[in-house]
Amino acid sequence: MTAPLAALAYSRLPSDFEGWVIWVVVTIACAWVLWKSVQWTIWPGEDAPDHVKRSILDDAPPGAAPPPSPPSGPPTPLVSSDARKSAAPEAHA
C-alpha cells in the first residue's frame, strides 16, 4: 500500500533524509514566493505621488494641467496629393 500523499504527487515522495530536506526547502520557498506575490499585489507599499506606477494608474500627476484635446476636423495628410503623383514611378511602354 502506498502513502496517502504519494497518490497526489506525480512521482514518489522522497525516501531518504536528503530528499525530504530538499523537498521541504523547495516547498517553503514556493510558499514564501506565493505569499509575497499576493502581498505585493494587494498592498504594493508605494504611496509617493511621483512614483512611476502613477503614470499608468492616474490620468495626470497631481497639480498638472489636463492633456490637450485632439484637434477637430479631418486629419491632415502627411504628403500632399501633388507630391504623391510626382513620386510615382513612370510606366514604360
Buried (B, 14 or more C-beta within 10 A) or exposed (E): EEEEEEEEEEEEEEEEEEEEEEEEEEEEEEEEEEEEEEEEEEEEEEEEEEEEEBEEEEEEEEEEEEEEEEEEEEEEEEEEEEEEEEEEEEEEE
